[in-house]
Amino acid sequence: MTYVVTENCINCKHSDCVEVCPAEAFHEGPNFLVIHPDKCIDCELCVSACPVKAIFFETEVPADQLEFVGLNARYAAVWPLILDRKAALDDAQFWNGQAGKRQYLDPAPAGP
């Protein structure tokens, strides 16, 4: 099992979770973070570190967010590893809690 980053991370991309992850399991896209399911050690540290409550244990992902289990695995395989905390996106406060953000997920790898 693994932890999964869900929709509320889209367009927020706080990386407090990255800072506490001992397994180096986070990967970064332009406007979203994902957890590599094979690297996650189920320590749960990322859950409490996420300021927007976007991380769930795989079996506890809300039913309307189940697509994110596969999205985390898919993008973790192609997006670069992120090891250090970075500033959240500029408009993260606006996007926090907005419904229907899946359409805004940018599948491109994160830039330099």
Biopython code that builds the backbone (N, CA, C, O; Angstrom):
import numpy as np
from Bio.PDB.StructureBuilder import StructureBuilder

atoms = [
    (1, "MET", "N", (0.838, -1.185, 0.000)),
    (1, "MET", "CA", (0.000, 0.000, 0.000)),
    (1, "MET", "C", (0.880, 1.244, 0.000)),
    (1, "MET", "O", (2.089, 1.181, 0.218)),
    (2, "THR", "N", (0.231, 2.371, -0.252)),
    (2, "THR", "CA", (0.965, 3.630, -0.358)),
    (2, "THR", "C", (0.049, 4.789, 0.018)),
    (2, "THR", "O", (-1.161, 4.622, 0.174)),
    (3, "TYR", "N", (0.636, 5.938, 0.157)),
    (3, "TYR", "CA", (-0.138, 7.160, 0.312)),
    (3, "TYR", "C", (-0.289, 7.789, -1.061)),
    (3, "TYR", "O", (0.537, 7.576, -1.948)),
    (4, "VAL", "N", (-1.358, 8.570, -1.229)),
    (4, "VAL", "CA", (-1.725, 9.111, -2.532)),
    (4, "VAL", "C", (-2.026, 10.601, -2.395)),
    (4, "VAL", "O", (-2.753, 11.016, -1.492)),
    (5, "VAL", "N", (-1.463, 11.398, -3.294)),
    (5, "VAL", "CA", (-1.779, 12.821, -3.355)),
    (5, "VAL", "C", (-3.024, 12.960, -4.231)),
    (5, "VAL", "O", (-3.091, 12.391, -5.320)),
    (6, "THR", "N", (-4.000, 13.713, -3.752)),
    (6, "THR", "CA", (-5.272, 13.842, -4.459)),
    (6, "THR", "C", (-5.496, 15.258, -4.992)),
    (6, "THR", "O", (-4.615, 16.115, -4.927)),
    (7, "GLU", "N", (-6.678, 15.471, -5.510)),
    (7, "GLU", "CA", (-7.029, 16.675, -6.274)),
    (7, "GLU", "C", (-6.720, 18.008, -5.602)),
    (7, "GLU", "O", (-6.362, 18.966, -6.287)),
    (8, "ASN", "N", (-6.847, 18.095, -4.295)),
    (8, "ASN", "CA", (-6.671, 19.412, -3.673)),
    (8, "ASN", "C", (-5.241, 19.947, -3.786)),
    (8, "ASN", "O", (-5.007, 21.128, -3.529)),
    (9, "CYS", "N", (-4.298, 19.109, -4.159)),
    (9, "CYS", "CA", (-2.916, 19.577, -4.372)),
    (9, "CYS", "C", (-2.773, 20.349, -5.690)),
    (9, "CYS", "O", (-1.871, 21.174, -5.834)),
    (10, "ILE", "N", (-3.655, 20.081, -6.637)),
    (10, "ILE", "CA", (-3.560, 20.727, -7.953)),
    (10, "ILE", "C", (-3.662, 22.248, -7.792)),
    (10, "ILE", "O", (-4.577, 22.762, -7.148)),
    (11, "ASN", "N", (-2.724, 22.933, -8.378)),
    (11, "ASN", "CA", (-2.620, 24.396, -8.352)),
    (11, "ASN", "C", (-2.296, 24.966, -6.974)),
    (11, "ASN", "O", (-2.347, 26.181, -6.784)),
    (12, "CYS", "N", (-1.969, 24.117, -6.024)),
    (12, "CYS", "CA", (-1.478, 24.575, -4.722)),
    (12, "CYS", "C", (0.004, 24.218, -4.616)),
    (12, "CYS", "O", (0.858, 25.092, -4.472)),
    (13, "LYS", "N", (0.287, 22.931, -4.689)),
    (13, "LYS", "CA", (1.634, 22.370, -4.693)),
    (13, "LYS", "C", (2.498, 22.849, -3.529)),
    (13, "LYS", "O", (3.636, 23.282, -3.709)),
    (14, "HIS", "N", (1.926, 22.758, -2.340)),
    (14, "HIS", "CA", (2.751, 22.961, -1.144)),
    (14, "HIS", "C", (3.709, 21.777, -1.102)),
    (14, "HIS", "O", (3.346, 20.685, -1.540)),
    (15, "SER", "N", (4.880, 21.955, -0.606)),
    (15, "SER", "CA", (5.820, 20.832, -0.568)),
    (15, "SER", "C", (6.325, 20.553, 0.845)),
    (15, "SER", "O", (7.418, 20.015, 1.023)),
    (16, "ASP", "N", (5.542, 20.914, 1.830)),
    (16, "ASP", "CA", (5.870, 20.592, 3.216)),
    (16, "ASP", "C", (6.008, 19.081, 3.376)),
    (16, "ASP", "O", (6.819, 18.606, 4.171)),
    (17, "CYS", "N", (5.214, 18.331, 2.619)),
    (17, "CYS", "CA", (5.234, 16.871, 2.656)),
    (17, "CYS", "C", (6.580, 16.316, 2.205)),
    (17, "CYS", "O", (7.064, 15.322, 2.744)),
    (18, "VAL", "N", (7.170, 16.960, 1.222)),
    (18, "VAL", "CA", (8.463, 16.532, 0.685)),
    (18, "VAL", "C", (9.536, 16.627, 1.772)),
    (18, "VAL", "O", (10.388, 15.750, 1.911)),
    (19, "GLU", "N", (9.468, 17.695, 2.518)),
    (19, "GLU", "CA", (10.465, 17.965, 3.555)),
    (19, "GLU", "C", (10.507, 16.886, 4.643)),
    (19, "GLU", "O", (11.563, 16.625, 5.219)),
    (20, "VAL", "N", (9.364, 16.264, 4.923)),
    (20, "VAL", "CA", (9.315, 15.261, 5.991)),
    (20, "VAL", "C", (9.434, 13.825, 5.496)),
    (20, "VAL", "O", (9.533, 12.905, 6.307)),
    (21, "CYS", "N", (9.427, 13.618, 4.207)),
    (21, "CYS", "CA", (9.439, 12.261, 3.646)),
    (21, "CYS", "C", (10.833, 11.624, 3.746)),
    (21, "CYS", "O", (11.774, 12.099, 3.110)),
    (22, "PRO", "N", (10.972, 10.550, 4.542)),
    (22, "PRO", "CA", (12.280, 9.911, 4.672)),
    (22, "PRO", "C", (12.602, 8.970, 3.513)),
    (22, "PRO", "O", (13.729, 8.486, 3.403)),
    (23, "ALA", "N", (11.626, 8.709, 2.654)),
    (23, "ALA", "CA", (11.808, 7.727, 1.585)),
    (23, "ALA", "C", (12.101, 8.348, 0.222)),
    (23, "ALA", "O", (12.301, 7.628, -0.756)),
    (24, "GLU", "N", (12.129, 9.685, 0.150)),
    (24, "GLU", "CA", (12.334, 10.368, -1.135)),
    (24, "GLU", "C", (11.352, 9.843, -2.179)),
    (24, "GLU", "O", (11.741, 9.428, -3.271)),
    (25, "ALA", "N", (10.076, 9.872, -1.816)),
    (25, "ALA", "CA", (9.030, 9.279, -2.650)),
    (25, "ALA", "C", (8.241, 10.285, -3.480)),
    (25, "ALA", "O", (7.395, 9.885, -4.280)),
    (26, "PHE", "N", (8.498, 11.586, -3.308)),
    (26, "PHE", "CA", (7.705, 12.590, -4.011)),
    (26, "PHE", "C", (8.327, 12.964, -5.354)),
    (26, "PHE", "O", (9.546, 13.051, -5.499)),
    (27, "HIS", "N", (7.450, 13.181, -6.325)),
    (27, "HIS", "CA", (7.851, 13.620, -7.658)),
    (27, "HIS", "C", (7.017, 14.845, -7.994)),
    (27, "HIS", "O", (5.896, 15.009, -7.514)),
    (28, "GLU", "N", (7.595, 15.708, -8.837)),
    (28, "GLU", "CA", (7.017, 17.029, -9.061)),
    (28, "GLU", "C", (6.631, 17.280, -10.505)),
    (28, "GLU", "O", (7.422, 17.090, -11.429)),
    (29, "GLY", "N", (5.380, 17.717, -10.672)),
    (29, "GLY", "CA", (4.914, 18.241, -11.948)),
    (29, "GLY", "C", (4.788, 19.745, -11.822)),
    (29, "GLY", "O", (5.071, 20.292, -10.756)),
    (30, "PRO", "N", (4.377, 20.428, -12.868)),
    (30, "PRO", "CA", (4.280, 21.891, -12.828)),
    (30, "PRO", "C", (3.308, 22.428, -11.772)),
    (30, "PRO", "O", (3.549, 23.480, -11.179)),
    (31, "ASN", "N", (2.209, 21.701, -11.540)),
    (31, "ASN", "CA", (1.224, 22.225, -10.592)),
    (31, "ASN", "C", (0.658, 21.153, -9.653)),
    (31, "ASN", "O", (-0.454, 21.286, -9.144)),
    (32, "PHE", "N", (1.446, 20.082, -9.431)),
    (32, "PHE", "CA", (0.958, 18.955, -8.638)),
    (32, "PHE", "C", (2.145, 18.106, -8.192)),
    (32, "PHE", "O", (3.158, 18.027, -8.888)),
    (33, "LEU", "N", (2.016, 17.482, -7.048)),
    (33, "LEU", "CA", (3.020, 16.537, -6.560)),
    (33, "LEU", "C", (2.389, 15.149, -6.516)),
    (33, "LEU", "O", (1.179, 15.018, -6.336)),
    (34, "VAL", "N", (3.208, 14.120, -6.680)),
    (34, "VAL", "CA", (2.724, 12.746, -6.567)),
    (34, "VAL", "C", (3.679, 11.938, -5.696)),
    (34, "VAL", "O", (4.824, 12.331, -5.471)),
    (35, "ILE", "N", (3.187, 10.807, -5.215)),
    (35, "ILE", "CA", (3.986, 9.896, -4.410)),
    (35, "ILE", "C", (4.238, 8.632, -5.222)),
    (35, "ILE", "O", (3.307, 8.034, -5.762)),
    (36, "HIS", "N", (5.495, 8.236, -5.304)),
    (36, "HIS", "CA", (5.844, 7.005, -6.012)),
    (36, "HIS", "C", (5.412, 5.821, -5.138)),
    (36, "HIS", "O", (5.905, 5.670, -4.020)),
    (37, "PRO", "N", (4.495, 4.982, -5.638)),
    (37, "PRO", "CA", (3.971, 3.909, -4.793)),
    (37, "PRO", "C", (5.003, 2.863, -4.381)),
    (37, "PRO", "O", (4.840, 2.217, -3.346)),
    (38, "ASP", "N", (6.050, 2.688, -5.160)),
    (38, "ASP", "CA", (7.073, 1.698, -4.811)),
    (38, "ASP", "C", (8.116, 2.242, -3.838)),
    (38, "ASP", "O", (8.870, 1.473, -3.242)),
    (39, "LYS", "N", (8.162, 3.556, -3.678)),
    (39, "LYS", "CA", (9.122, 4.157, -2.758)),
    (39, "LYS", "C", (8.510, 4.499, -1.395)),
    (39, "LYS", "O", (9.215, 4.572, -0.389)),
    (40, "CYS", "N", (7.196, 4.706, -1.377)),
    (40, "CYS", "CA", (6.505, 5.082, -0.138)),
    (40, "CYS", "C", (6.646, 3.965, 0.892)),
    (40, "CYS", "O", (6.440, 2.792, 0.583)),
    (41, "ILE", "N", (6.999, 4.343, 2.116)),
    (41, "ILE", "CA", (7.170, 3.359, 3.189)),
    (41, "ILE", "C", (6.024, 3.430, 4.211)),
    (41, "ILE", "O", (6.136, 2.884, 5.308)),
    (42, "ASP", "N", (4.945, 4.093, 3.853)),
    (42, "ASP", "CA", (3.733, 4.162, 4.679)),
    (42, "ASP", "C", (3.973, 4.753, 6.061)),
    (42, "ASP", "O", (3.345, 4.335, 7.034)),
    (43, "CYS", "N", (4.863, 5.708, 6.150)),
    (43, "CYS", "CA", (5.195, 6.281, 7.461)),
    (43, "CYS", "C", (4.162, 7.296, 7.932)),
    (43, "CYS", "O", (4.076, 7.586, 9.126)),
    (44, "GLU", "N", (3.381, 7.835, 7.009)),
    (44, "GLU", "CA", (2.290, 8.764, 7.317)),
    (44, "GLU", "C", (2.734, 10.175, 7.667)),
    (44, "GLU", "O", (1.881, 11.014, 7.960)),
    (45, "LEU", "N", (4.007, 10.472, 7.651)),
    (45, "LEU", "CA", (4.479, 11.808, 8.004)),
    (45, "LEU", "C", (3.940, 12.874, 7.054)),
    (45, "LEU", "O", (3.674, 14.002, 7.471)),
    (46, "CYS", "N", (3.781, 12.525, 5.799)),
    (46, "CYS", "CA", (3.318, 13.493, 4.805)),
    (46, "CYS", "C", (1.881, 13.947, 5.044)),
    (46, "CYS", "O", (1.520, 15.076, 4.710)),
    (47, "VAL", "N", (1.074, 13.083, 5.611)),
    (47, "VAL", "CA", (-0.344, 13.405, 5.814)),
    (47, "VAL", "C", (-0.496, 14.622, 6.716)),
    (47, "VAL", "O", (-1.200, 15.569, 6.365)),
    (48, "SER", "N", (0.139, 14.605, 7.839)),
    (48, "SER", "CA", (0.009, 15.736, 8.766)),
    (48, "SER", "C", (0.776, 16.965, 8.288)),
    (48, "SER", "O", (0.471, 18.082, 8.705)),
    (49, "ALA", "N", (1.757, 16.775, 7.427)),
    (49, "ALA", "CA", (2.535, 17.916, 6.913)),
    (49, "ALA", "C", (1.806, 18.669, 5.809)),
    (49, "ALA", "O", (2.117, 19.832, 5.552)),
    (50, "CYS", "N", (0.851, 18.035, 5.158)),
    (50, "CYS", "CA", (0.142, 18.665, 4.032)),
    (50, "CYS", "C", (-0.854, 19.709, 4.536)),
    (50, "CYS", "O", (-1.829, 19.355, 5.200)),
    (51, "PRO", "N", (-0.626, 20.982, 4.234)),
    (51, "PRO", "CA", (-1.508, 22.035, 4.747)),
    (51, "PRO", "C", (-2.879, 22.078, 4.079)),
    (51, "PRO", "O", (-3.776, 22.767, 4.567)),
    (52, "VAL", "N", (-3.062, 21.349, 2.961)),
    (52, "VAL", "CA", (-4.353, 21.370, 2.281)),
    (52, "VAL", "C", (-5.078, 20.025, 2.360)),
    (52, "VAL", "O", (-6.083, 19.812, 1.681)),
    (53, "LYS", "N", (-4.562, 19.126, 3.191)),
    (53, "LYS", "CA", (-5.202, 17.825, 3.445)),
    (53, "LYS", "C", (-5.470, 17.052, 2.151)),
    (53, "LYS", "O", (-6.568, 16.537, 1.942)),
    (54, "ALA", "N", (-4.461, 16.978, 1.294)),
    (54, "ALA", "CA", (-4.611, 16.331, -0.007)),
    (54, "ALA", "C", (-4.042, 14.917, -0.063)),
    (54, "ALA", "O", (-4.089, 14.284, -1.118)),
    (55, "ILE", "N", (-3.506, 14.406, 1.042)),
    (55, "ILE", "CA", (-2.848, 13.094, 1.030)),
    (55, "ILE", "C", (-3.640, 12.099, 1.870)),
    (55, "ILE", "O", (-4.013, 12.377, 3.010)),
    (56, "PHE", "N", (-3.890, 10.920, 1.271)),
    (56, "PHE", "CA", (-4.655, 9.868, 1.924)),
    (56, "PHE", "C", (-3.962, 8.527, 1.750)),
    (56, "PHE", "O", (-3.236, 8.313, 0.779)),
    (57, "PHE", "N", (-4.192, 7.619, 2.708)),
    (57, "PHE", "CA", (-3.731, 6.253, 2.535)),
    (57, "PHE", "C", (-4.542, 5.658, 1.381)),
    (57, "PHE", "O", (-5.722, 5.969, 1.219)),
    (58, "GLU", "N", (-3.917, 4.821, 0.601)),
    (58, "GLU", "CA", (-4.532, 4.294, -0.626)),
    (58, "GLU", "C", (-5.933, 3.725, -0.404)),
    (58, "GLU", "O", (-6.814, 3.939, -1.237)),
    (59, "THR", "N", (-6.159, 3.021, 0.674)),
    (59, "THR", "CA", (-7.477, 2.430, 0.922)),
    (59, "THR", "C", (-8.472, 3.437, 1.494)),
    (59, "THR", "O", (-9.644, 3.108, 1.678)),
    (60, "GLU", "N", (-8.019, 4.661, 1.777)),
    (60, "GLU", "CA", (-8.889, 5.689, 2.342)),
    (60, "GLU", "C", (-9.102, 6.876, 1.405)),
    (60, "GLU", "O", (-9.682, 7.889, 1.795)),
    (61, "VAL", "N", (-8.631, 6.740, 0.170)),
    (61, "VAL", "CA", (-8.850, 7.805, -0.817)),
    (61, "VAL", "C", (-10.357, 7.923, -1.035)),
    (61, "VAL", "O", (-11.029, 6.918, -1.268)),
    (62, "PRO", "N", (-10.893, 9.140, -0.962)),
    (62, "PRO", "CA", (-12.332, 9.308, -1.196)),
    (62, "PRO", "C", (-12.749, 8.731, -2.559)),
    (62, "PRO", "O", (-11.980, 8.775, -3.519)),
    (63, "ALA", "N", (-13.948, 8.203, -2.628)),
    (63, "ALA", "CA", (-14.431, 7.527, -3.836)),
    (63, "ALA", "C", (-14.323, 8.395, -5.083)),
    (63, "ALA", "O", (-14.014, 7.891, -6.163)),
    (64, "ASP", "N", (-14.572, 9.685, -4.945)),
    (64, "ASP", "CA", (-14.505, 10.561, -6.116)),
    (64, "ASP", "C", (-13.074, 10.946, -6.490)),
    (64, "ASP", "O", (-12.861, 11.706, -7.435)),
    (65, "GLN", "N", (-12.095, 10.423, -5.753)),
    (65, "GLN", "CA", (-10.685, 10.731, -5.997)),
    (65, "GLN", "C", (-9.868, 9.483, -6.371)),
    (65, "GLN", "O", (-8.646, 9.564, -6.487)),
    (66, "LEU", "N", (-10.520, 8.349, -6.557)),
    (66, "LEU", "CA", (-9.807, 7.096, -6.815)),
    (66, "LEU", "C", (-8.912, 7.145, -8.050)),
    (66, "LEU", "O", (-7.914, 6.427, -8.114)),
    (67, "GLU", "N", (-9.247, 7.964, -9.013)),
    (67, "GLU", "CA", (-8.415, 8.127, -10.204)),
    (67, "GLU", "C", (-6.983, 8.527, -9.831)),
    (67, "GLU", "O", (-6.041, 8.214, -10.560)),
    (68, "PHE", "N", (-6.822, 9.207, -8.716)),
    (68, "PHE", "CA", (-5.510, 9.710, -8.318)),
    (68, "PHE", "C", (-4.547, 8.602, -7.878)),
    (68, "PHE", "O", (-3.335, 8.821, -7.854)),
    (69, "VAL", "N", (-5.055, 7.439, -7.536)),
    (69, "VAL", "CA", (-4.171, 6.317, -7.222)),
    (69, "VAL", "C", (-3.330, 5.996, -8.462)),
    (69, "VAL", "O", (-2.107, 5.885, -8.375)),
    (70, "GLY", "N", (-3.980, 5.851, -9.597)),
    (70, "GLY", "CA", (-3.276, 5.584, -10.852)),
    (70, "GLY", "C", (-2.465, 6.761, -11.342)),
    (70, "GLY", "O", (-1.378, 6.578, -11.891)),
    (71, "LEU", "N", (-2.975, 7.972, -11.151)),
    (71, "LEU", "CA", (-2.242, 9.160, -11.589)),
    (71, "LEU", "C", (-0.936, 9.313, -10.828)),
    (71, "LEU", "O", (0.077, 9.689, -11.418)),
    (72, "ASN", "N", (-0.939, 9.029, -9.523)),
    (72, "ASN", "CA", (0.302, 9.109, -8.751)),
    (72, "ASN", "C", (1.330, 8.135, -9.310)),
    (72, "ASN", "O", (2.488, 8.501, -9.507)),
    (73, "ALA", "N", (0.921, 6.912, -9.563)),
    (73, "ALA", "CA", (1.846, 5.901, -10.091)),
    (73, "ALA", "C", (2.350, 6.292, -11.476)),
    (73, "ALA", "O", (3.541, 6.170, -11.762)),
    (74, "ARG", "N", (1.449, 6.761, -12.335)),
    (74, "ARG", "CA", (1.833, 7.115, -13.707)),
    (74, "ARG", "C", (2.826, 8.273, -13.739)),
    (74, "ARG", "O", (3.860, 8.186, -14.401)),
    (75, "TYR", "N", (2.521, 9.345, -13.036)),
    (75, "TYR", "CA", (3.381, 10.522, -13.104)),
    (75, "TYR", "C", (4.663, 10.362, -12.287)),
    (75, "TYR", "O", (5.675, 10.981, -12.616)),
    (76, "ALA", "N", (4.645, 9.555, -11.239)),
    (76, "ALA", "CA", (5.871, 9.313, -10.480)),
    (76, "ALA", "C", (6.925, 8.626, -11.339)),
    (76, "ALA", "O", (8.124, 8.761, -11.096)),
    (77, "ALA", "N", (6.467, 7.895, -12.339)),
    (77, "ALA", "CA", (7.396, 7.195, -13.227)),
    (77, "ALA", "C", (8.075, 8.128, -14.230)),
    (77, "ALA", "O", (9.102, 7.771, -14.808)),
    (78, "VAL", "N", (7.515, 9.314, -14.441)),
    (78, "VAL", "CA", (8.068, 10.208, -15.467)),
    (78, "VAL", "C", (8.458, 11.592, -14.951)),
    (78, "VAL", "O", (9.271, 12.274, -15.576)),
    (79, "TRP", "N", (7.903, 12.009, -13.842)),
    (79, "TRP", "CA", (8.237, 13.320, -13.295)),
    (79, "TRP", "C", (9.496, 13.237, -12.450)),
    (79, "TRP", "O", (9.798, 12.180, -11.896)),
    (80, "PRO", "N", (10.242, 14.344, -12.342)),
    (80, "PRO", "CA", (11.472, 14.335, -11.551)),
    (80, "PRO", "C", (11.203, 14.247, -10.048)),
    (80, "PRO", "O", (10.171, 14.695, -9.548)),
    (81, "LEU", "N", (12.140, 13.670, -9.371)),
    (81, "LEU", "CA", (12.122, 13.576, -7.925)),
    (81, "LEU", "C", (12.239, 14.983, -7.338)),
    (81, "LEU", "O", (12.979, 15.814, -7.862)),
    (82, "ILE", "N", (11.521, 15.246, -6.269)),
    (82, "ILE", "CA", (11.664, 16.508, -5.539)),
    (82, "ILE", "C", (12.123, 16.155, -4.125)),
    (82, "ILE", "O", (11.497, 15.343, -3.444)),
    (83, "LEU", "N", (13.213, 16.770, -3.698)),
    (83, "LEU", "CA", (13.808, 16.429, -2.407)),
    (83, "LEU", "C", (13.733, 17.546, -1.379)),
    (83, "LEU", "O", (13.894, 17.306, -0.182)),
    (84, "ASP", "N", (13.490, 18.755, -1.839)),
    (84, "ASP", "CA", (13.486, 19.896, -0.922)),
    (84, "ASP", "C", (12.174, 20.657, -1.006)),
    (84, "ASP", "O", (11.508, 20.682, -2.040)),
    (85, "ARG", "N", (11.828, 21.265, 0.096)),
    (85, "ARG", "CA", (10.626, 22.096, 0.162)),
    (85, "ARG", "C", (10.815, 23.320, -0.724)),
    (85, "ARG", "O", (11.884, 23.929, -0.746)),
    (86, "LYS", "N", (9.769, 23.666, -1.449)),
    (86, "LYS", "CA", (9.743, 24.871, -2.278)),
    (86, "LYS", "C", (8.518, 25.685, -1.887)),
    (86, "LYS", "O", (7.615, 25.177, -1.222)),
    (87, "ALA", "N", (8.488, 26.918, -2.290)),
    (87, "ALA", "CA", (7.317, 27.752, -2.034)),
    (87, "ALA", "C", (6.121, 27.183, -2.794)),
    (87, "ALA", "O", (6.269, 26.650, -3.894)),
    (88, "ALA", "N", (4.952, 27.300, -2.204)),
    (88, "ALA", "CA", (3.719, 26.893, -2.883)),
    (88, "ALA", "C", (3.495, 27.794, -4.091)),
    (88, "ALA", "O", (4.122, 28.846, -4.211)),
    (89, "LEU", "N", (2.613, 27.386, -4.971)),
    (89, "LEU", "CA", (2.289, 28.222, -6.122)),
    (89, "LEU", "C", (1.675, 29.537, -5.647)),
    (89, "LEU", "O", (1.045, 29.590, -4.590)),
    (90, "ASP", "N", (1.859, 30.577, -6.418)),
    (90, "ASP", "CA", (1.451, 31.928, -6.010)),
    (90, "ASP", "C", (-0.022, 32.041, -5.627)),
    (90, "ASP", "O", (-0.367, 32.767, -4.695)),
    (91, "ASP", "N", (-0.882, 31.334, -6.333)),
    (91, "ASP", "CA", (-2.316, 31.444, -6.058)),
    (91, "ASP", "C", (-2.854, 30.225, -5.301)),
    (91, "ASP", "O", (-4.036, 29.899, -5.416)),
    (92, "ALA", "N", (-2.003, 29.558, -4.536)),
    (92, "ALA", "CA", (-2.393, 28.352, -3.794)),
    (92, "ALA", "C", (-3.564, 28.607, -2.847)),
    (92, "ALA", "O", (-4.457, 27.769, -2.723)),
    (93, "GLN", "N", (-3.560, 29.741, -2.191)),
    (93, "GLN", "CA", (-4.642, 30.028, -1.252)),
    (93, "GLN", "C", (-5.992, 30.092, -1.972)),
    (93, "GLN", "O", (-6.997, 29.615, -1.444)),
    (94, "PHE", "N", (-6.019, 30.670, -3.158)),
    (94, "PHE", "CA", (-7.254, 30.733, -3.940)),
    (94, "PHE", "C", (-7.748, 29.333, -4.299)),
    (94, "PHE", "O", (-8.943, 29.051, -4.203)),
    (95, "TRP", "N", (-6.832, 28.456, -4.712)),
    (95, "TRP", "CA", (-7.194, 27.124, -5.194)),
    (95, "TRP", "C", (-7.505, 26.133, -4.087)),
    (95, "TRP", "O", (-8.190, 25.142, -4.340)),
    (96, "ASN", "N", (-7.036, 26.357, -2.887)),
    (96, "ASN", "CA", (-7.277, 25.419, -1.796)),
    (96, "ASN", "C", (-8.770, 25.227, -1.568)),
    (96, "ASN", "O", (-9.498, 26.186, -1.312)),
    (97, "GLY", "N", (-9.219, 23.982, -1.663)),
    (97, "GLY", "CA", (-10.621, 23.654, -1.423)),
    (97, "GLY", "C", (-11.529, 23.764, -2.627)),
    (97, "GLY", "O", (-12.701, 23.398, -2.547)),
    (98, "GLN", "N", (-11.018, 24.260, -3.743)),
    (98, "GLN", "CA", (-11.835, 24.360, -4.954)),
    (98, "GLN", "C", (-12.143, 22.952, -5.475)),
    (98, "GLN", "O", (-11.257, 22.099, -5.514)),
    (99, "ALA", "N", (-13.360, 22.714, -5.863)),
    (99, "ALA", "CA", (-13.754, 21.420, -6.430)),
    (99, "ALA", "C", (-13.500, 21.418, -7.937)),
    (99, "ALA", "O", (-13.413, 22.474, -8.563)),
    (100, "GLY", "N", (-13.384, 20.236, -8.503)),
    (100, "GLY", "CA", (-13.257, 20.109, -9.946)),
    (100, "GLY", "C", (-11.916, 20.548, -10.509)),
    (100, "GLY", "O", (-11.857, 21.019, -11.644)),
    (101, "LYS", "N", (-10.846, 20.407, -9.752)),
    (101, "LYS", "CA", (-9.538, 20.861, -10.222)),
    (101, "LYS", "C", (-8.835, 19.847, -11.114)),
    (101, "LYS", "O", (-7.810, 20.177, -11.710)),
    (102, "ARG", "N", (-9.342, 18.639, -11.226)),
    (102, "ARG", "CA", (-8.682, 17.607, -12.024)),
    (102, "ARG", "C", (-8.384, 18.102, -13.439)),
    (102, "ARG", "O", (-7.336, 17.784, -14.000)),
    (103, "GLN", "N", (-9.292, 18.868, -14.007)),
    (103, "GLN", "CA", (-9.127, 19.370, -15.374)),
    (103, "GLN", "C", (-7.901, 20.265, -15.528)),
    (103, "GLN", "O", (-7.440, 20.483, -16.649)),
    (104, "TYR", "N", (-7.367, 20.783, -14.433)),
    (104, "TYR", "CA", (-6.226, 21.685, -14.493)),
    (104, "TYR", "C", (-4.890, 20.986, -14.263)),
    (104, "TYR", "O", (-3.847, 21.639, -14.307)),
    (105, "LEU", "N", (-4.894, 19.697, -14.023)),
    (105, "LEU", "CA", (-3.647, 18.978, -13.787)),
    (105, "LEU", "C", (-2.800, 19.026, -15.049)),
    (105, "LEU", "O", (-3.232, 18.585, -16.114)),
    (106, "ASP", "N", (-1.599, 19.562, -14.924)),
    (106, "ASP", "CA", (-0.674, 19.691, -16.050)),
    (106, "ASP", "C", (0.219, 18.441, -16.065)),
    (106, "ASP", "O", (1.001, 18.240, -15.135)),
    (107, "PRO", "N", (0.117, 17.599, -17.104)),
    (107, "PRO", "CA", (0.876, 16.356, -17.137)),
    (107, "PRO", "C", (2.351, 16.496, -17.521)),
    (107, "PRO", "O", (3.095, 15.516, -17.475)),
    (108, "ALA", "N", (2.774, 17.688, -17.893)),
    (108, "ALA", "CA", (4.164, 17.902, -18.292)),
    (108, "ALA", "C", (5.089, 17.762, -17.080)),
    (108, "ALA", "O", (4.659, 18.002, -15.952)),
    (109, "PRO", "N", (6.329, 17.383, -17.290)),
    (109, "PRO", "CA", (7.284, 17.370, -16.167)),
    (109, "PRO", "C", (7.513, 18.800, -15.661)),
    (109, "PRO", "O", (7.325, 19.765, -16.402)),
    (110, "ALA", "N", (7.912, 18.921, -14.416)),
    (110, "ALA", "CA", (8.210, 20.240, -13.859)),
    (110, "ALA", "C", (9.415, 20.827, -14.555)),
    (110, "ALA", "O", (10.324, 20.105, -14.966)),
    (111, "GLY", "N", (9.418, 22.128, -14.684)),
    (111, "GLY", "CA", (10.565, 22.824, -15.301)),
    (111, "GLY", "C", (11.725, 22.913, -14.338)),
    (111, "GLY", "O", (11.612, 22.472, -13.194)),
    (112, "PRO", "N", (12.844, 23.476, -14.778)),
    (112, "PRO", "CA", (14.044, 23.562, -13.929)),
    (112, "PRO", "C", (13.885, 24.353, -12.677)),
    (112, "PRO", "O", (14.833, 24.482, -11.902)),
]
sb = StructureBuilder()
sb.init_structure("model")
sb.init_model(0)
sb.init_chain("A")
sb.init_seg("    ")
for serial, (resi, resn, name, xyz) in enumerate(atoms, 1):
    if name == "N":
        sb.init_residue(resn, " ", resi, " ")
    sb.init_atom(name, np.array(xyz, "f"), 0.0, 1.0, " ", f" {name:<3s}", serial, name[0])
structure = sb.get_structure()
